[in-house]
Amino acid sequence: MRVLVVSAPLVGHVFPMVPLALALRDAGHDVLVATGGGGLSVEGSGLPVRDVAPGFDFGRLARGLLLRHPVVARAELAGTAGTRGAGLLFGGLNDRIADAVVTLADEWRPHLVLHEPFAVAGALAAARLGVPAVRQENTLFDGRELVRATTARLARTLRRHGLAELPAPAAAVAVAPPSVLRQDGWPMRYDAHVGGGELPEWLREPGDRPRVLVSRSTLGGPGSGGPMRAVVAAAAAVDAEFVLVRPDERLAGAALPRNVRAVGWIPLAAALPASAALVHHGGAGSSYHALVAGVPQLATPGAGDRRHNAGLVARRGAGLAVGARDISAETLTRLITDPALRTAAREVAEEIAAMPAPGELVARLEALR
């Protein structure tokens, strides 16, 4: 069976698609990933990749679209736009990549198309070929909402390819732990390709003091530095070790408190088991990694989906949603000492561990052909 995996051309979108794609490949199927931009780094997983967005620049796309929609832009930057901003951005993106994805599908003739909610061009290609499309979740939203918001901007694109609307998917794959969010579809344990970087030996085991990892977004733009500067400002008054993951050059070159260290790109998921907590920008990938590891997290509400993600984690009790300006030594101390946070985080990790592994879904996907 040939399986085409379609993702938006962004690291955080394509990396969660890799484990299921690899499970299909390891079961003897031919798998091809269609993405672009930063997503092309998924080649490091060993999967073949086709660039369907040459020259892609997400920042340029976002600035152009949001400048034409200032009200939505302001809400998007505040994290209060819901799916409106995402519909604009990813509707525009899918309009751009649709022809390339359809052309690739016509040439390669997949028997199944696996796509994420923000890559409905994959569903379009599957509909044209008359083969099953499967939506694989990779966010902390209900993917049906994201597909609706994205597709609402694609009426002309659909008509150009002979469709009045997108048919419902043959199946969906849900990765959110139900106690945090109920998604539609077959449950599957969340996992993601880790990308590059080596894990230093000292990060493999717990240190003398609780270790707190502090990460930032893989995507540039407003708030991409996340809470790092706020953590550094408060760190000296906290009895913990703080590790800044990929700080910007200015922060990495600054004089840091004695209990703060900086590292480059590391496989975050591999470092979390020996850590006491994660502080991050509120991205879906970072949120999921902490939930999988069962460690408390502090997520800063911000642009796009970050306010939504932070709120879900906080409502479950597995972490804190705190704006960067409000991060203090007291907040960070609570993050690593509050037993209720640890208990809830571990409960969610156990819930995720009980979900089927990607390989367990292969037979169900094969049956769709």
N, C-alpha and C positions, 0 to 999 in steps of 0.2 A: 504494500500500500504506500502511496506517495502522500505525504502530509505537508501542506504549506502552512507555516506559522507566520502570522502577520501581526506586527506591533508598530506602534508609533515610534518614531526615530529618536528615542530617549532611553538612556540607561535604565532609569527606574521603571520603565514600562516593559522593556524586553527581558531583563534579567529574571523576573519571576516566571516568565514563560519557559525558561530553559529546562528545569527539572522534568516536566512532563514531555517536552520535546525529546530529551535524552532518553527517557523511558521508552518512548516510541521507537527511537533509533535502536536502542539496545534490544528491542523485541524483533528487530529485523526489518523495520520499515525505513523507507527513504524520507528524510526530513529536510526541508529547506526553510530558512528563516528569511522573511522579507521585512526589512527595516531600513534604517539610514542614520545619518548623523552620529551622535554618540552611541547609538544602539549597535553600530557596526563592531564595537569592541566585544560583542558576544561571540565573535569568531574564536576568542580564547577558550570557549567551551568545547571546541572541536566540531561544532555544527557548521555546515555550509551556509553562507549568508549572501543575499543579493541586495544591493543598494537600490531602493525604490524612491529615494529622496536625495539625489545628488545635490551637493551644495546647500543642504538644509541648515538653516539658522533659526532656532526656535525664538531667540530673542527678537530678531527682526520681524518674524511673523507675528509675535505677540504685540510688539509695539505698533505695527501697522494696523492690526485689527482693533486693538483697544483704543487707539487714538481716534478711530472712527466711531467708537461707542464709549464716550467718557463716563457716563453714569455707571455702566457695567464695569468699566475699568476700575473706578474707585471702589466699588463693592468687591471686586475680585482681589484687589490689593489688601483689603481689610479682611478677606476671608469670609465675606457675608453674601457672596453672589450666588450661592447654591450651585446649580448646574448651568447657570446662564453664561458665565465667563468660559467655562469648559466647553460649552456648546459652540461658542464663537471660535475659540482657539482650535479645537480639534475638528470642528466642522470645516474650517479653512484648511487645516492640515490634510484631512481626508480628501477634500476637493483637489488638493495638489497631488496626492499620491495615487488617487484612484486609477488613473489611466495606466500608470506603471505597474500597479498590482494586477490589474486585469490582464495586461499584456503578458506579464510573467506567468499568470495562471493559464492563459491560453496556450503558452508555449510549453509549460511544464506538465500541464494536465494532472493536477492533484486529484486524489480520490476523497480527500477530506481537508477542510480548511479550519485551522484553529486560530482564533483571533482574540485580542483583548478588547474591552469595551470601547476604547478610544481609537480602535483601528477597524472601523466598520467597512473600510475598503475591502477587507478580507471577506466579509459577509457578502458584499456586492459581487466580488469575483466568484464566490461559491454559487451564488444564485444564477449568474450567467452560465456557469458550467453545469448547473443542475446537480451539484454534489453537496453533501452535508456541511453545514457550518456549525462550529462549536464555539461558544463564547467562554473564554477563561478569565475569571476575575483576577485582578491584580491590585485592587484598591480597597479602601474601607467604605465604599459606596455600594449600593445595589446597582449592578451593571446594567440592568434594564433601564434605569433612569439615565445613565450616561449615554447609552446607545440612542435613546429617544432624543436627548439634547443634541447630540452630535448629528444624527440623521436629519433633524429638523432643518439644518442648514444645507442639505444636500439634494434638494428636490431636482435642481437642474442637472446635477451630476448623475442622479439615478435615471432621469429621462434620457440623458445622453447615452446611457448604456442599456436602454430598453426596459427599464423597470419603473413602475409607478411607486413602489415602496419595497422595503426590504422584508423578505419573509422571516418568520420567527426562526430562531436557531433550532437545529436538530437536538441540541442538548446544551447545557451550560455546566461549568465547573466552578464551584463555590469554595473559596479558601478562607473566609473569615470564620473565626471561632464563634459559634452561635450566641454565646453569652455576651459577646461584644457587638455583633451585628449578624442578622440573619440574611443571607444572600440566597438567591434562587439557583438551584442546580445540584449536581452531584457533589458531595463534600470531598475535599482533597486537602491534605496537610500542606500548609504554606512552606515553600522553600524558594530559594533564589540562587542563581549563579553569583559567585562572590567577586568575579572580576579579577583584576591583578593585585599585586602586592603580596608580601610575605609577612607572616605573623612572627614577630620577635619572640624568642624563647621566654623572656620575662613576662610576656602577656599571656602565656599559656597556663600559668598557675596564679592563684591569689597572692597578693602581696602582704606586707606586714599590716597595712591599713586597708580599709575598704577602697576599692578602685572604682572610679566613675569615668566611663568613656564619654567624651563630648564630641559629637559629630556635626556635620553641616551638609547642606544639600549638594547633590551632584549637578544641579542646574543653577546657572548664574541668574542674577536679577535681584530685585528687592528682597531683603531678608535672607539672602543665600548664605550669609555668614552665620546665621542662626544665633544661638545664645552664647557663643564662645567667649566674647569679650566680657559679658556679664558674669560668667562663671569664673574667669580669671580674676576679676575684680573682687569676688567674694571668697575665693579659694583659700587664702591664707588663714582665714578664721574657721575653717572646717577641718575636722580630723579625718582626712581622707586623701587619697592620691587621685589626681585628675590627669587624664590623658586626652589631649586634643588630637583628633583624627583629621588630618589634612587641613590644618589651619591655613589661612591666607598668608602670603609671604610677609606682610607687615607684622602680623601677630606672631608668626613663627620666629621672626628675627628679634622680637622684643624681649626685654628682661622679664622672665616669668617667675612667679612665686616658687619657693623651693619644692612645694608639693604638686607642681604642675609640670608635665612633660608633653612634648609634641612628637607625633609620628606622622609618616606619610600615609599613602593608601594601604590599608590593611583589610583582610577579610573580617568585617565587623562581626559576622555571625560566629566566627571561630574565637574571637576575643571575649564575647559576652559571657560564656559560662564561668570564666574566672573573675568576672566583674560583679560589683555590687549593684550597679545602676547604669542607666544610659540617659544622657541629656542630649536632646536633639531638636531639630527645627520643625518637627511635626509632619515630616513626610511619611507616606504610607509604608515604604520599605523599612525605614528605621523603626516605625511603630511595630510592624510585624516582627522584625528581628528580636526586639526586646520581649514581645509576647511569647515568641517561640522559646526563647532562652529562660523565660520565667523570672526576669529581673525587673524591678520597678523602673519606671521611666518618667522623665520630665520632658514634656513636649511644649514648645512655645507656639501658641496660636498665631497664625499669620496668614499670608496670601494663599490664594487657591484653596486646596483641600486641607491646609494645615490646621485651621481652626476646627474644622469638622473632626479630623483625626484625633487631635488633642482632646477634644470634648468626649469622644467615644471612650478613649482610654481612661480618662478621669471618671466618667460615669460608671465604668466597670470597677473602679477602685484599684486598678493595676498601675496607676501612675498619677502624676500631677499635670495639670494644664496651667502653666504660669508664663505670663509675658516676660520677655527678656528684661525689661526695666524693673520687674518685680522680683527677680532672682536675688536671693540674699543668702547669707551664711546659714540662717535659720531654715530657709527653704531646702537647701542642699543637705543640711543635717537631717531634716525630716525624711528626705528621699531615701537615705541610707539606713535610717534607724526605725522607721515606722513599721511595726510588725503587720499591720493591716494591709499595707501596700505589698509587702513581700508575700503574704498569704494569697492575696487576689492574683498577683502575677504568677505564682506557682500554679494556682488553680487553672488559669487560662492556658498555661504551658501544658498541663496534663490533658486539658481538653483538646488542644491542637495535636498532641502526640497520639491521641486516640483516633484521629481522623485518618482515612486511608492514605497511604503513600502514593506518589504519582504512578508508580508501576502498577498499582492495583486498579487503575482506571483504564489501562491499555485495552483489556478485553472488551470493555464497554464501548470504547471508541471504535474498535475493530468491527463491532456488531452494527455500527451505523452505516457502514459502507454499503 
